[in-house]
């Protein structure tokens, strides 16, 4: 594992906030199978369209297309149902399960653009524990890059979002974390092209560990391979 920009290793946090797809688990193959069918049905350039779907709520992706006669809510429900029925190849990001199971349950939350039912289905498929605090697509009026989801995740944990570290993989999610005022850790495990970012980056969680100090604050350390 390589880590760039180690500034986050000198800071302490009240909680960690995690995106799901691409950050804790890899669902790209399943998501792209479903969205490809939808895009073909609506006459879209599939390859170009697939580059726009990651990290965003389905309803926002569909609304952005502004297709005549298309009801985004109806289509988003179809997408969700199809994705619930296709979790083949959904796997945890390397080291994610062990990293999460070592965190205090009241100091981390999942903040995802996926609907709750789909989030639970993919977590189960990847063998990732369901957190006590879960923020999903239904919980906010505006999805990422709006910071509302991360603000809400912090509120539900009883902490200020500025005292949290956000783990993200997608540009829209990074922008949401930035707008919320949180520090960012970018997970690059599913990136095919290197992302230019000023934030700390990790390829996976295998040599990453969290420590809880006497004040109850979390900090990150690098584990030896």
N, C-alpha and C positions, 0 to 999 in steps of 0.2 A: 504494500500500500504506500502510495506517495501522498504527502500532505503539503499543500502550498499555503503560504500566508498563515503562519502559526500564531497570530495574535490572539485567537480565541483560547489558546492554551494558557494564557496568563490572566484570564478573567474567570469570575465566578458567576453562576446563574441560579436563579430561583427555580427554573424549570426548562425543559426541552420541549419544543413543539415540532412534530414531524409531519411532513407531507406523506402520502402513501405511495402512489404509483411512481416508480422510478427512484423513490427515496428509500422506502422500506421493502418494496417488492417490485419485481419486474413483470408487468402485465402487457407489455408492448404487443406481443404476438396476438394475444387474445383480443385486445382492443382494436388492433388494426384489421383483424379478420372481420369483426362486426362493422366497423366504420367503413370498410371497403365496400361491403354489400350496400350499405346505406348510400354511399357516395355514387356508386354505379347506378342505383335505382333513380337517383336524382340528376344524373347526367353530368356529374362533376369530374374534373380531372383528379383521379384518385390519388396519384402520387403527390401532387401539389397539395391536395386537401389534407392528407394524412399528416403532413408536417405542421398542421395548425391545431390538432386536436388535443395534444398532450398538456396536462396540467390545468385544463379548463373544464367547467361544468358543461355537460352535454347540451343543456338548454341554451347556454351562451354560444357554444359552437354553432348550433343550428340557427339561432337567431341572427348571428353574424352573416350567414349566407344570404339572408333576405330573399328566399325563394318564393315565388308567387304561389299562393294557395297552400302553403305549408304551415301547419300549426306547430310551433316549436315544442309546446308542452306534449302534444300527442307523439311527435317524433322522438322526443327525449325519453318518453316512457317505453317506446319500442326499443330504443338503444339499450336502456337499462335492462329490460327483460332479456334481450339477446345476450347481453354481457353476463347476466346472471347464469345463463345456460352454457356459457363458454369460459371456463377457467383453465382449459388445457394449457400447460406450459407456464402457469403463474407460479413463480418461485420467489423466495426471500432473497434480498440482496445479501451477498456474502457477509456473515458475521452479525447480521441485524438481529436475529432472534436472541442470541446470547447477550448482545449489548442491551436490548430492551428488558430482558428478564432480570438484569442486574440493577435496573433503575428503580428507585422508590415509586410505587404505583401512583402516589399523589403528586409526582413531580414531572410527569410527562403526559402529553396529549397527542392525539392524532387529528390533523386538520387537513381534510381532503376535499377535492372538488367532486368526488363520487357521491352518489346517493347512499344513504345508510345501508340499505339492503345489499348493495353491491360491495360496499366497503367490508361488511362483515363476511360476505362470501369469499372475497379475495384474501382477506386475512386468514380465514380458515384454510383456504387452498394452499397458502404459503406457509402455514404453520406458525403464524405470528400471533402473540397474545392480544386479545382485545383490551384496549386501555379503559380505565375508569372514565376518562374524559374523551369524548369523540365528537368532533365538529364535522358535519357533512354538508352536502349541497343544499339540503332542505333548511339548514339553520341560518342561512344568510340571504338577504335580498339581492346582493351583488356578489358574484364570485371573484376569484383572483383575476386580475391583479389588485382588486380592492382589498385593503388590509383588514376588513371587518372580520374575516374568518379567524385570523391570527389573534386579533384583539379579543374575540370571543373565547378562543381556546385558553388564553391567559386568564381571562376573567373567571372562567369555570374552574380553573386551578387555584384561584384566589391570589393571583400575583399580577404585577404590572408587565405588560408585554415587552417593555423596554428592558426588563430584567431576564428575558428569555433568550435562548439560542434556537433559531429556526433551522431545521434541516430540510433542504429543498433540492430539486434537480432541474426544474423547468424555469424558463425565463419569467413567465407570468407569476409563478410562485415566489421567486426571488424578489420581484418587484413588490409583491404583497408584503413580504417580510420587511423589506426596506421601508416601505411606506408606514408600516406599523412601528418602526423605530427599533426593531430587534437586530441582533447580530445574526449573521447567516453562515451556515456551513453547507457547501454545495456537494452533493453526492453525484459522482460522475460515472458510476458503474454502467449505466445504460447509454451513455453518450457515445455516438459513433464519431463525432467531430468534437475536438477540444473546445470548451466554452471559454471565451475571454471574460474573466470576472475578477474583481478586486477581492472577492471573498475567499475564505479558507475553502479548500477542496479536499475531498477524500474519495478514493475509488471504492471503498467498502469499509466495514466496521471491524474487520478482523484484528487489527492491531490498535484499536481505539478502546479506551475504557473510561468510565466516569467514576469520580470520587465524590463522596458527600462528606463535607467537613463538619466541625463541631457546631457551626452556625446553621447547619442544614442547607448549605449552598452546594451546588454541583460544579465541578470543574472537569476538564478533559485532560487525559494523559495518553501518551503513545506507549503501547505495549510492545515489547520486543517480540519479533517473530518466533 
